[in-house]
Structure formats: structure tokens, C-alpha cells
């Protein structure tokens, strides 16, 4: 696996070129182009705020910011994983005919989605400057949370990109699992809701790494504090473990890819 990472580093120029291609392809023939990565989350926040405050009659004044804080890490996960499924099939000519480290294909998808994630976070911080919001030391932990999620998504992307090359049902399975996870992860709700104020319920929910990323963003930005070290440690261990398992699984099945894509 160390050799696989070293090989990826040596092919970093190819990885960056593929990442750039992914970003450009996404907005080809689009008038607004990259602005869609910024407008889409803002539109979702506006829509959910109207629904929650006008239709559900919820009095939470901070709901817009809380929802946006949970939405950004979730959107990165929900966009990168399904797109990674077809990374090999979309580049089948490269996989079949070009000698290259094939792991750069799913990695390029993850990095392109990560680029949009970063841009959205910068917009969020800009909004906080305009409100204005008092920044605290906890904000320095945001890049750590983003790196943890990047490792988790990269590991899962390696796995699903290989599995989808053999069984095209994988993309449908992943899409439906993500739909279920959306309601189990604190995106439209948060851990401080009245129905989950019991510490035991909160602890169980936060063993989900995605919940740690979404709630971690929310705690840092809204409450200026970190989650407890136990849940952060579990999320970090799961992220690193998933990344290593993804490398191991990809390495074992990579040699079959030119025959099946």
C-alpha cells in the first residue's frame, strides 16, 4: 500500500490533470459554470429555511446557518461516492491501453468534489464575516475534519469504483444507501433537537462518522466548540481504516480491471 501511495505521488501531475478535466466536464456548456457549486447549497438553505420556519413553524433563528454547516460535508460525500462508481468505466480506454496508476481515476473524482466542497466552505466563511460572527480557536480544526472526511470518501471511492466495474448494480445500491443515510445523519436536524437530548442517544448517533463531520462543522461554527474527543477519535480511526482498506482492496483487484471494463 505504501508503494501504491508513492506511485500516486509520482503521478500527481496526471492526477491534477484528471481532476481539472472532471471539474471542466461537470460545467461544460454551462453559462454560470463554477458558480453552480456555490449557488446550489445557498438555494437548498433558502428552501429548507422557508419550509422549516413558515410551514413547520420552528422558531430556531439559527436554522439557516446550522443547516448549511451540515449540508456542506454531506454534499461532498453524497456527490463524490456515486460519481466514483463509474470512474473506471468512463475512462475505459485509459484503463485498457495506458500503463498508469489506475487509482488516480477515483482519486480525481474525489478531489474534484473536494474542490467544490472547499469553495462552498469559503463561501460559508465569507457569509460569517458579513453577519458578522466571532471566530474562535475551534475554527482551526475545520481543515482536520475536512481531511478526515477526504480519507473516508477516498477509501470508499476506491472500493465502489472497482465493484461497479464488475457489477453495475453497485451505483444504484450506493445511491439508495446514501438516501437512507441522509435521514440518519444530522443534516436537516441536529443533535440538540428536543427528541435526542438524551446523552445516550446523542452518543450512539455520533458513532456515525458522517454525523461527526456534519455536527462537527455545526459545533465549530455555531457554538465555537469541538465535539468530545471520543467521537472525534472514532471518526478519525474509521476514516484512516477505510482509506487503508480501500487501498488494499483496490490493489488486490486492479489487475482484473482491463478485462472487465
Secondary structure, DSSP 4 states (H G I P E B T S, - for coil): -HHHHHHHHHTHHHHHHHHHHHHHHHTTT-SSGGGHHHHHHHHHHHHHHHIIIIIS----TTHHHHHHHHHHHHHHHHHHHHHHHTHHHHTHHHHHH--S-THHHHHHHHHHHHHHHHHHHHHHHHHHHHHT----GGGGGHHHHHHHHHHHHHHHHHHHHHHHHH-TTHHHHHHHHHHHHHHHSSSSS-TTSGGG-SHHHHHHHTTSHHHHHHHHHHIIIIIS-PPPHHHHHHHHHHHHHHHHHHHHHHHHHGGGHHHH-
